[in-house]
Amino acid sequence: MPVLIAIVALVGLLCTLDLILTVGVVKRLREHTELLSERGRGGIALGPGDEVGEFSVTSVEGEPVQDTMIESETVVAFFSPSCGPCKEKLPKFIEYARGVPRGREQVIAVVTADSPQDAEAAAPSLSALAPVARVVTGRDADAVANACKVRGFPVVLKVNRSTDGRLLVMTDEVDLERPALASY
């Protein structure tokens, strides 16, 4: 009988230790969740309310594209030819951009091309985006990506000029499944 009591006491002690460790793990997971949510989307771009930096670039068609030219809600998308998710999101973005009320004036597509192979791979994306967006690539793409602090792809932001004249990110989660008209 004393052996049975010892075994039951040992199992109870182990269960108590397990419960204490589980509570500690849950507490640590909550802390990590809070830290990640503060960083917003893992920190791959500016988030809602963040100010877009200055940029002055030229589109592939020779049009000037500057932060100072953006007055109304504008969609700014960032793609990379070497990014798998970008290839999946690009057709949805093109369809979404077709429905933007003022067309190309309110859509900027940034396609990075860091190497000659990327530039070659980007050619089909550039031609597909040209009818629906002002397309920026090369060093100009880097300037816009830096202004929006983009560190990953794909990213689709909606930006707007605030009443005090600053260019701010309205949302970093543009729903490409909904028609653009419904979101304006």
SULFENBEL-V922025 format. One record per residue. RES is the residue in one small letter. SS is DSSP state (a for helix, b for strand, c for the rest). Layout:
res: [RES/RES]
ss: [SS/SS]
//
This chain:
res: [m/p/v/l/i/a/i/v/a/l/v/g/l/l/c/t/l/d/l/i/l/t/v/g/v/v/k/r/l/r/e/h/t/e/l/l/s/e/r/g/r/g/g/i/a/l/g/p/g/d/e/v/g/e/f/s/v/t/s/v/e/g/e/p/v/q/d/t/m/i/e/s/e/t/v/v/a/f/f/s/p/s/c/g/p/c/k/e/k/l/p/k/f/i/e/y/a/r/g/v/p/r/g/r/e/q/v/i/a/v/v/t/a/d/s/p/q/d/a/e/a/a/a/p/s/l/s/a/l/a/p/v/a/r/v/v/t/g/r/d/a/d/a/v/a/n/a/c/k/v/r/g/f/p/v/v/l/k/v/n/r/s/t/d/g/r/l/l/v/m/t/d/e/v/d/l/e/r/p/a/l/a/s/y]
ss: [c/a/a/a/a/a/a/a/a/a/a/a/a/a/a/a/a/a/a/a/a/a/a/a/a/a/a/a/a/a/a/a/a/a/a/a/a/a/a/c/a/a/a/c/c/c/c/c/c/c/b/c/c/c/c/b/b/b/c/c/c/c/c/b/b/b/a/a/a/c/c/c/c/b/b/b/b/b/b/b/c/c/c/a/a/a/a/a/a/a/a/a/a/a/a/a/a/a/c/c/c/c/a/a/a/a/b/b/b/b/b/b/c/c/c/a/a/a/a/a/a/a/a/a/a/a/a/a/a/a/c/c/c/b/b/b/b/c/a/a/a/a/a/a/a/a/a/c/c/c/c/c/c/c/b/b/b/b/b/b/b/c/c/c/c/c/b/b/b/b/b/c/c/c/c/c/c/c/c/a/a/a/a/c]
//
